[in-house]
Amino acid sequence: MNSDEFRAAAHSAIDQIIDYYDTIESRRVVSNVSPGYLKPLLPPGPPADPEPWADIQSDIESKILPGITHWQSPNFLAFFPANSSYPGILGELYSATFNSANFNWLCSPAATELETIVLDWLARLLNLPECFLSTSKNGGGGVIQGSASEAICTVIVAARERYLHSLATAGTSVEECEEVIDNNRSKLVALFSDQTHSSTQKGCQIAGVKYHSIKVPGSATENYVLTGPLLRKSLEELTVRGLHPFFLTVTLGTTGTCAVDDFASIVPVLKDYPNLWVHVDAAFAGAALILPQYQHIPAPFEHFDSFNMNMHKWLLTNFDCSCLYVKTRKHLIDALSIAPSYLRNPFSEQGLVTDYRDWQIPLGRRFRALKIWFVMRSYGVSGLQGHIRNSLRHGESFAQWVRDRADIFEIVVPPAFALTVFAVKTAVREESNCLTKVVYEAVNADGEIFITSTVIDGIYAIRVVGGGPKIREEVLRRAFSILVSKTEEMLKAEDAPKLNGVNDAKGVTKINGEDGENEIKLSGVSTIAEVEQGVKEVVQAGIPGIEILASAVRE
């Protein structure tokens, strides 16, 4: 493909991308292909001769798009949003054009320096404490990671090495220090609440350390929050067992319910555990910190070691763009730095530059700062804040619609950050769980909207969160109508009369008694009124010689 062919192909591709975004709402949001759908549609190997771009492009619509679940659709209400935008797409285009690996400053000075600058912009926008800026006295700063999971794994490794080396100071020789580290490595344990994202557990598995989950209480009026007293209790129990608590994940916006841990009550605990690395996982909800009403939240973070939020979730910057901040970069560099001869250069040797390869697990890295730069400049602070405000307003509306249908729905935890968590309302929890799951699966099977579920303290619930830029009130109203319609349909089916081989009397099943006489067993009933109604319907059915087994046992 020469430059003229690329120009024509690029114009055609851009037109197709624009058409896709303009019509995305009309597409089925959830892909309904079967596993293995693509292989029969493609040849067994690459073509022997070059194919024209027009042929390649036509396969996007016919072969690829059927297998795409449309995350940018306003009907995508699952997981958390994964925002994209045209400025972000342009950033990716230029990054792909330059295609530099950027493992040190010399690879492309602009890639390193722009990353430092825009992450400082973001830190100030989020109102993070000054210690997380690249200009801070203690040497903090930000770095772009691929995901929050990658960021957590990275800081777990740094925390592990910091803790082990703090223990090794008791040694008087290199051999003794190594022995202390070896003897205590298997005793390290990381902590998190039972509402924390699974990435912390995965990070512990990768780092080869133990982990401990702290159960946190909650209710319909109180979210599931980790507090200082709960943390202290776990720390004391683990220490008595001879273990070394070295790492803690606290969360701003848990995955299940968007709970915010009680940061202020955790701070005093750290005085007794000064070597405990505290990481703030704010992958989704951290974006809300750009609004004035949330800017008090980060104040306690000056006592913590690291903070992470994903611009690719709620701040209009396409995946991947996970922003990790550390209070002391030295801990990352000590744990992750390696300097083979082929990476040496005078700028790095003299400490004049930042080499971000020492702040992450991979060596190479893409020029991801470009898309942050483009998005921030294209939207401005007012545009970014307006996007978050719109999402919150729509979330509040949806939560109110759920409250207004208290006859069929119950809100499981207080709505937060545009997320509403609710269940089908019945008198018995087991029945509610069953019906909620049926509704959830039926809605997704239809594919008009896409939602996710969660289980909290044994409660099966539906999560709805719409933070995409294409979300509008009428779209959410339609989604709510679908949920109401499907729920009423399932409730009606649950209450439908049942009488095997006789008629449709509610809650009764015909069985044969030991003496050969007909017996009727009432099932699916739990109150005397329901028993009486079942008896009445059986009598009306005109069955001679029946015996009512009114055990009122719910099936």
N, C-alpha and C positions, 0 to 999 in steps of 0.2 A: 504494500500500500504506500504510494508516494504522497507527497504533500497535497496535491490536488484531489486525489482520491480520499485522503483523510478529511479534507475540508468538506467534501460532499457527504461522506459518511457521518461526520460529526454533526453537521446540520440535520441530517435525517434522524440521528439518534436523539438529539436534543428535542426535535419535534415529537418524537415518540414518547420521550420522558414527560414532556408537557401534557400530551394527550392522556397519558396514563394518570397523571395527577388530577387532571381536569375531570376524568371519568371514573376515578377510583371508587367513588361512593356507589356506583351502579354495579360494581362487581361483587360477587359472593365473597364475603370477607375471609371465610375459612376454606382452605383448599380441601377438596373432597376426593382427591386422587387416591388410588390404592398403592400400598407399598410396592416399589418396583415398577411404577408406571412408566418411567422414562426410558429404561433400557430398550424395550421393543420399538420405541419411536426413533432411536438413533442407530446409525450403522455400527457394525462391530469394531470399526477402527477409524482413524482420521482419514480424510480424503488424500488420495495420491497427488492430486493437483490442486492448486489454489481455487477457492470458491469466491464468487463475487459477494461483496458486502450485502447486497440486497437479499441474497438467499440466506445468508447468516442472520440478518436482522429479522426476516420473516419468521424464523424459528423461535424468536422471543415470544411472540404472541401465541403461536400454535403449540409450542412444546414446553416452554419455561413458565409462562404466566399461569397455566392451569395448576401448576404445583407450587404456586406462591400463596402464602397467607398474607393478606394485605395490611401490614402494620401501620401504614399511613392513612388507612381508611378511618373516617369518623365512626364507623361501626365496630372498630377494634377497641374493645373496652376491657381487655384482658391484661394480666400481668401488671406491668407499669408501661406507660407510653414509651416509645422509642422514636422521638421526634427527628424529622429531617426537614431541610429547607433548601431552597435554591442556592443561597449563599454558601451553605455547607457543602452542597454538591459541587459547586465551583471550586471550593477549597480542595476537595478530593481530586478534581481534575488537574489542578496545578501541581498538587503533590505527586500525582502519577506522572506528570510531565517531567518534573525535576528528577524523581525517582532516586533520591539519595538515601543512603543507609543511615547516616547521621549518628553513628556510634560515638563520635567525638566531635569537638567543636570544629576541627579542621575539615571534616567531611563536608560541611556546609555551615559556615558561621551564622548565616541568617536563620537557619532552622533552630539552632540552640538559643540564640539571643531572642528571637521572637517568642519562643516558648516561655522563657523566663519572664518576658515583659507581659504577655497576655495572661499568664497565670497570676502575676501580681495584680493585674487589673481585676481579675475574677475574685481574688482573695479580698480585695477592698470592697468589691460589689457585694460579696457575701458577708461582709463585716467580720471576717475572721480576725482573731487577735494578731497583733503586729509580729509576733514570734514566728508566724507562718509565711512571712514575706521573705523574698530572697535578700532583701536589704537589712534583715534583722541582725542584731548584734550576736545572737547565738548561732547564726548560720542556718536558718531554715530555708524554706522555699517549696515550690511546687514542681511536679513532673507529670506528664501525660502518660497514663497507663492504658492498656487495652480494655480493661474492665475492672469493676470493683473487686471481683474475685482475684484477679491478678494483683491488684493493689494490696489486698489483705494478705495474700501469700508472701508478698515482698516484705511487708512490715513485720510479719511473724518471724521471718528469717532474721531480720535486723534485730528484733527484740530478743530472740533466742541467743544470738551472738553477744549482744550487750549484757544480758543476764549472766551467761556463762563466764564471760571475761570479768565481770564484777566479782564472781565467786573466786576466780583464779588469782585474784590479787593477794589471797591468803598464802599462796605458794611463794617460796623463796628462790626457786630455780625454775628453769623452763620445764624440766621434767616434772616437778611437783605441780606446776600450773596445769600442764596437760593431764596429769592424773586427776586433779580436782575436776576439770572439765569432763573427763571421761566418766568419772564416778557419779556425776550429777546430771548428765545429759538425759538419762532415762527417767529422771524425776521431775522434769519440767512439765507443767500443765497450764494450758490456756483456758480462759473462762469466757462464757457468753451466756445470755439468757436463752430459754427455750423458744423465744420468738425471734432470735437472731437468724439472719440468712445462713444457709448451709455452707456458704463460701468459707466461713471461718473454720468449720469442721474439716472441710477439704484442705484448706491451707495447713491445718495441723497434721493431717495425714501426709501431705507432701513434705513438710518440715520434719516429720518423725518425732512429734511430741504428743503427749497426752492432752485430752481436752475434757472439760467438765461443763455441763449444762445446768444453769440455775433456773428452777421453775419460778415463774412470776405470776401473781394472781391478776385477775381481771373480771369484768362483768359488763353488763349493758351500759353502765354509767361510768365505768372506770376502765381505761385501756390497760393493756398488759405491759407494765413498766418495771424495769429493773431499778431498784433503789439502793442507796448506800447500806442500810441495815442488811438487806438480803445479800449484797456483795460481801460485806464483812463476815457474815455467818459462814459463807462458803469458803472464804479465804482462811478463816480460822480452822475449819474442819479439814481442809486440804493440808494445811501446815502441820497440824497434829499428826497426820498420816505420813509425814516425812516428805511430802511433795513440795515443789517450788513453783508457786503461781508466778508466772512471768509476763502474761499477756491477757488483756481484756478487750473484747469488742463491746462498745456501747453503740446504741443505734438511734439515729434521728430518722424515724419513719420506717418501722419494721415492715417486712414483706407482707405478713398476714393482715395487719390491722393499721399500719402507719403510726404505731405508738412511738412516743418520744421518751427515752429513758430519763430518769431524774438525775441529770448531770450534777446539779448543785449539791445533792446529798451524797454523791459519790466522791466528790473532791476531798472532804475531810478524811475519808478512809485511806487515801493515798499517802497521807503523812506517815502511816504505820507500814506502808508497803512502797517505799520510794523507788524500787526497781521494777515495779509493775508498769509495763508499757500499756497505755490506754489508746485505743484506736476508735475513732468515730466513723461509723458507717452511715453516711447520709446519701447513699447512691441516688435515690429518687427525691426524697423530700428536701434534701439540701438546697435544691434550686429555689425553694420558697424563701430562703434567707435573703434574697435580693429585695424582698418587700419590707418596708419599714416596720410592719407589725410583728415581724419575726426576728428582727435584728438584735433582740436581747438574748436570743438563744445561745449564740456562740461564746458569750462571756466566760463561762467556765472552761472553755477549750484551751485556755492558756496553761492549764494544769495537765493537759493531755499531750500525747506525743505525736499523733497523726490524725488526719482528717481526709475523707474522700467523698467526692460527689461526682455523678456522671452527667456531664453536659449532654450526652447522647440520650438521656431519658426525657428530660423536661425542658431543656433550654435550646431547642431548635438546631442542635448540632448533631449531624448524623454519626452513627456508630462507625468506629469506636473512638471514644473521647472521655476517658475516666480520669479525673483530676485529683491526684494525690498530693497532699501537703504534709511536710514533716517539720517538727520544731527544731530538730538538730540533724542536718544532713550528714554529719560525720558518722552517725550510727549506720545509715544506709551504705555509705562509702566503705566503712570498715568491714561490713559484712559481705559486700558484693563486688568490691573493686578487684580487678585483676589487670595487670599491665604487661602483656607480652611485648616483645621488641617491635613488632609491626604496628603497634598502636602508639608507640612513644613519639612525642613531638615536643618542641621547646615550650609551646604555650601551656600544654598540660603539665609538663615537668615543673614549670615555675608557678603553677597554681593560679594562672591568670584567667582561666576559663572554666566553665562547667562542662563536664563530660557526663551526659545523662545515662550512658551505658552503666555507670556505677550506681544508678538510682533505680535499677530495674533488673529483672531476671534475664530477658533476651539481650543480645549484643546490639543488633541493628534495630532501627526505629524509623517510622515514617514521619513525614513533615506534617504532623497533625495540627500544629499551632496555626497553620494557615486558615483552616476552617473556623477556628475560634475567632480569629482576627476578622475574617469576613463577616461572620454572624454578628459579632458585637458591633461592628461598624455599620452593617446594613440595618439592624434593628434599633441600635442605640439602647441605652438603659431604659428609656420609656417604653420602647417596643417589647423588650424582654419582660419588663414588669407587667405590661398590659396582657401579654400572653399568659403569665402565671395567674393574674387576677381573673381572667376569663375562665380558666380551668377551675379555679376555686369557686367561682360563682355558679358554674354549671354543676359542680359537685354538690354544692349546697342545695340547689334546686332538686337534683335527683334524690338526695337524702330526704327532703321534705315530701316528695311524692311517695316515697316508701313509708314514711310516717303516716301519711294521709290514708294509706291502705293497711292500717293496723289490723284489719279483719283477716288479712291473709299473710302479712309479712311482719317480721320482728327484726329490729336493728340489733345486731349482736354486740357491737362496741360503738363508742361515739365516733361518728364520721370525722375524718381528718385528711387534710391535703388532697381533697377531691375524691377520696376513696370512701365508698359506702360498702359495708359488710353486713349482709342480712340473710335471713333464712325464712323458709316457709313456716308459718305459725300454726302449730297444733298443740293440743293439750299434753302430748307425750313426746319427750325428746327423741326417742328412737324413731317414732313416726315422722317427726319433723326432719330428722337427718335423711331418712329414706326419700321423702317427697322432695326435699331440697336437691338431693343428688339427681333424682329423676328429672326435675325441671332443668337443672343445669345441663345435663347430658342431652336433653331434648332440644333445648335452645341452640346449643352448639351444633347438634346434628343438622338442624335446619340451615345453619350457616348464614343467616341474615345478619346476626351480630355475633361477636366472639367475646366470651366472658371466661373467668377462671374461678375456681373454688378454693377453699381452704378449710382446714379443721382446726378449731381453737377450743381447747379444753373439752374435747369430745363433741363439740358442736360443728356440724357440717354446714358451711355457709358459702354464699355466693359473693364474689368481689366484683364491683363495678367501679372502674376509674377511667375517666376520659380526659387525657391531658394533651391530646393532639391538636395541632393548629386548625384542623378542619372541623372540630367539634362545634356544633351549634345546638341551641335548645330544642329545635324541632327534631334533630337526629336523636337526642337523648330521650325525648318524649316518645318517639317511635320505639326505641329500645325498651323503655319502661312498659309500653303497651304490649310488646311481645312477651315480656316477663310476666305481666299480669295475666294475659290470655293463656299462656302455657300453664301458669300456676292454677288458675281457675279450672282449666281442663283437667289437670291431674287431680285436684281436690274433688272434682265432680266424679271422676273415675273411681277415686278411693271410696266415695260414699255411695257408689252405684249399688242397687239391690243385687244380691247373689243368692240363688237357691238351685243347687245342682239337680237337674232332672225334674224339677217341679215348676217353679216360676221364678220371678225376680224379687222375692221378698228380701228385704235388707238383712244382711248379716246372718243368714242361716244356711246351713249346708245339710243336705239329706244324707243320712248314714243308716246302716242296718243294725238293729239291736241284736243282742245275743239270742233273744227268743224269736227272732225273725220279724218282729214288728218294726214298723217304721219309727225311727227316732230322728229328731231334728236337733242338731247342735248349733247353738248361737255362736258365731265367731265375728270378730271385728267390732265387739261392743265393749264398753268400759263403764257404763252407768246403768242404774236401775231403769231410767227412762228409756234407754236404748234397748234394754232387755224387754221391757213391756211393749215397745213398738215392734220388736222382732216377733214376739208372741202373737201380737195382734195380726201381723201380716201373715204368719203361718196359719192362724185360724181362718183368716180370710181366703187363704189358698184352698181351703176345703179338703185338707188331707185327713182322712179318717184314721183313728187309732194312733195318734202320735203322742210321743212323750217329749216334753221340752227339757233339754239339758241346758239350763240357763246358767252356765258356769261363768259367763261374762269374761271369758279369757280372750284377750286381744291376740289375733294371729299376726 
